[in-house]
């Protein structure tokens, strides 16, 4: 049979610090096909600070769709750290809107496609008021010849968002022949007194990095795994909760060891 799982969560936070660890795991028998659809809506009140950590590890036969909507009021801070490695098809639709001045948004995401999977992030950050701050770092690892990654990231700096500081960077490792990534980083600037930047890079591992390891007696396979893990570690290290961070590290190491040991067809 086919399972359909739906979850809706609404949070309003005022004048407090919170750590919201939202982890989605595999659902029972991995041979079954199922669909999950979760919605998270967050209102970050004036001066509030939210740390949101999210790890998506659904079965690789599943379809996973997640919607996250964040509204930030004056002086608030929202930090998201996401690691997504499950699902046959996984898509996260993320929308963040700053509705007051002196507001900070930081988004760090790592997507891994180690099998015949599609990992998809569609994000939109809207800055409407003065002295806004936003940073987005998105990393993808595609290690299967039928694996795909998609990033469609939009940052919009509107007319009254003067003195805004906004940056966006996406980096992807393609580790197998015919592995695919589709990138669409997009920075729209209407205000004229701003500091904004964005960039995108796609590559395999650098041969000189591998040579550096091998010159010190480390075999090529160990060197390769170490470099791939290090690529994603920048995002994983941002997880504020120590227990969740260490658990995520262990899960990613196990996934890399399994995925890189299995030749992709």
Beta strands, then each sheet from edge to edge (+ up, - down):
strand 1: 3-13
strand 2: 17-24
strand 3: 34-44
strand 4: 49-56
strand 5: 63-72
strand 6: 77-84
strand 7: 89-98
strand 8: 104-113
strand 9: 118-127
strand 10: 133-142
strand 11: 148-157
strand 12: 164-174
strand 13: 180-189
strand 14: 194-203
sheet 1: 1+ 3+ 5+ 7+ 9+ 11+ 13+
sheet 2: 2+ 4+ 6+ 8+ 10+ 12+ 14+
end
